[in-house]
Amino acid sequence: MTAAVDQVEGVARLAAILGAAQRLLIFTGAGISTASGIPDYRGPKGVWNTRRPVFYDEFMSSHESRVEYWRQKAEDREAFRSARPNAVHEAVVDLERAGRLELLVTQNVDGLHRVAGTSEERLVEIHGTNGRVECQSCLARSDPSKPFEVFAATGQPPVCECGGFLKPATISFGQSLRMDDLSRSCEAANRADAAVALGSTLLVTPAADIPLEAARTGSCYAIVNRGPTEHDESPFVTLRIDGDVGAVFPQAVEQALA
């Protein structure tokens, strides 16, 4: 177990890790997007404290569950559409432009890393994206605007031209991760010389195992999160900063790249 340090000491120590690394694995969670207006899921005011998620098998087997799923997604849509990247997203882009980023793995489905400028070849959206809808039968992807319009007008969950169920291209509870995304992430973890987890409780596996895999191969492993994480007791954690990721990470990146 590594004792947590405060933000002032944490910035300097994280900057040293970032400055020495040439192949960084960055792992991000909901805590980095709250400053952009996206609510988190498991914090004190988290979405899942007030709403029961619809599990994937329920979505596939029950019309009522598909209606509830689309109702929840429609309720959240405006927040996602109006959100803009913040300093944390931009700092990750700075690391990529400096040639330090091996891979960015994000649990977030808001698409803000992509909007900020993280390149396709350096990005894995491990839990998918709200930026597309996907047919659960033919797997075709398309723009989400029309399906949301259909649901708003009819109250019925939209379907694909092939007759399959449409849903935003996110990984629902009980739905398997995409194997190519998981493989890319694990391969990058094995190549990384440092891993940094930002704004995640590191509760949801197997996604949360990715930075830990890098640490197990000998990489430095730093965690920045306000509140406890599932990895706080791990002997593989090099640096634990309990604080505001928006106040810590951009400063550390600026110092590392100066």
N, C-alpha and C positions, 0 to 999 in steps of 0.2 A: 504494500500500500504506500502511495506517495502522498504526503500532506499537501493540501491545497495552499496556494500562495495568493496574495492579493493582486489587484490589477497592476499596480505600479511595478512591483517586482516581476510580475508575470510578463509584462510587455517586453522588458529587457531580456528575460530568459527565453521567451518564445522567439524574439528577433534573432538571438544567437543560433537557435535551432534552424530557423528558416534560412539564415545567412549561410550556414554550413551545408545545407542540403542541396543536392543537385537533381534529385528525383523525388519530388514531393507527392505523396498521396493525401489529398484533402477530402474529408468526409463531412458533409453538412446536413443539418436537420432543421426542423421548423423554427428553432430559436434564432436563426439568422434572418428570417423573413418577417418577423413581427414588426420590425422597424419600417417595413414596406407596406404594412397594413394587413398582412395575412395572419389570421389567428393561429396560435399553436394548437396542439391536440391534447397534450397531457399536463400542461401547467395548471396553476390554480384556476385560471379562467379558460382552460382548454376546451375545445369543441366536444371531446368525448366525455366531459363532465356533465354535459347537458343534452347529449344526443347519442343514441345507440347506433353504431354503424351497421350497415347492411352487409352481411357476409356474402361471399361469392356464390356459394351453393344456394343461398336464399334467392339471390338475384336470378340465377339460372332456372330455378324451379318454381318460383312464385310470382304471378303477375302483381300482386299487392306489394311485394318486396321491390320489384322493379319500379313501381310508381313511387314508393318511398325513397328509393335510391335517387331517382331523377329529381324528386322534390328537394332532397338535401343538396344535390349538386346545383340546382337552379338557385337555391338560397345563397350558396357560396359564390356564385358566378361573378357577381359585380365586384366583390373584393378582389378576385383574381384578375379581372379585366382591367381594373384601375391601378393595380400595384405596379411599382417601378423598382428597379434594382437599387440597392443601397450601397454604402461604402464597403461592406463585407463582400458582396458580389464583385464589386469593382476591384478590390484588392486581390481576389483570386485571378482575375484577368491580368492584373499587373504581374503576378507570378508567372503566368503562362507566357506573357510577352518577354519576360526575362529569361525564358528557357528553363525554368525550375519546376514546372508542373508535369508530373508523370501522368496523373489522372485525377479528375474531380469526380467523386461519387456522391450524389445527392439523394437523400430520401424525399426531398421536396418535389411536389407535383406542380408547382406554380410556374415553372418555366423561366424564372428570373435569371438564372445563371446563363441561359441561352440568350436572353434579351441583353444581358450585360456584355456579352461578347465572348464567352467561353466557347471555344471551337468544338465542333462535333467530334473530332478525333480525340479530344481530351475530356469528354463529358460522358458520364453514365447517369441517367435518371433512373435509378434502381427501382423506384416505385412508380415509374411511368410519368405521364404528363396529362394535364387538363387541356393542353393545347390542341389535342386531336381526339376524335372519337374512333372507336374500333369495333368492328363487327366480331362477335364472339363465335361466329360460324366460319366465315370466309377470311377473317382477319384483315379485311380492307380497312384502311384508315382514311379519314376525311376531316374537313373543317367542322368544328362543333356548332357553328352558328345555326344552320338549318335544323339540326335535331333539337336544339334548345327552343327554337321558334315553334317547332311542332309540339313539343311538350307544353309550352306556355299556352298555345292555342287550344289544345285538345285535352290536356291532363293525362294523356296516354304516353307510355314510354315508346320512343321511336324505334323503328326497325330498319334494317338494311334492305337494299333492293333484293338481296338473296333470301330475305325472310328471317335472317338471324337477328339476335338481340344486339342493339347498339348500346355502348357505354363509353364514357370518357376513358382514354387509354391509360388508365391508372391501375395499379395493382390493388385489388380490394382485399379485405381481410379473408383469409382462407384461400386466396388465389396464389398460384406458384409464381415465383420470379421468373423472368425470361433468362434462359440458360446462357445465352450469348452475353447478356449484361453481367451476369454473375461470373462467368469465365473471364471476361475482360477485367473485371474488378479484382479478382483473385490473382490474376497474372501480374497486374500492376502492383498489387500489394507485395508480391514476392520480389519485384524489381526495386521497390521504393527504398530510399535510405532515411526517410522520415515520414511519419504519418501525423496528421493533425485532424482531430474531430472538433467540429464547431457547432454549437447550438443544438446538440442532440442529447437526449437522455440515454441513448445507446441501448434502448430496451428491446427494440424490434429486431429479431433475428430472422433470417441469416444476414440481413444487410449490416447490422451492427458488428458482425464478426469480421468484416473486411478490414478496418483499421487495426484490429487486434491481431489479425493474421500478419500484417506488416510488422507489428511489434514483436511477434513470436519469432520472426526471422532475423531479429537483431536491430531493427530500425528504432530510432527515437520515436516516442509516442506521446504527443501532447493533447490534452483535452481542455477546451474552453467552453464552459457552460455555467449558466446561473442556476444553481441547485444541483442535487445529486445526480449521478449517472450510474449505470450498471457496471461500469468499468472502474469505478473509484477504488475498489479493493484489489484490483489486478496488480500483480508484481511487475507487469510489463509497461506500466504507465511511467513515463519519464518526468512529465510535468503536468500538474493539474491546476488550472486557474479557475477559481469560482468567481465569476463576474460577467459583465456585459460583453458579449462577443463583439458588438459594434464599437465598443470603446477600446478593446484590446487588440483584435486582429489587424485592423487597418494600420494602427500605429506600429505594430510589430513588423508588418510587411514593409512599411515605409522605411523603418530603421534598417531592416535586413537588406534592402535594395539600394540604400543610400551610397 
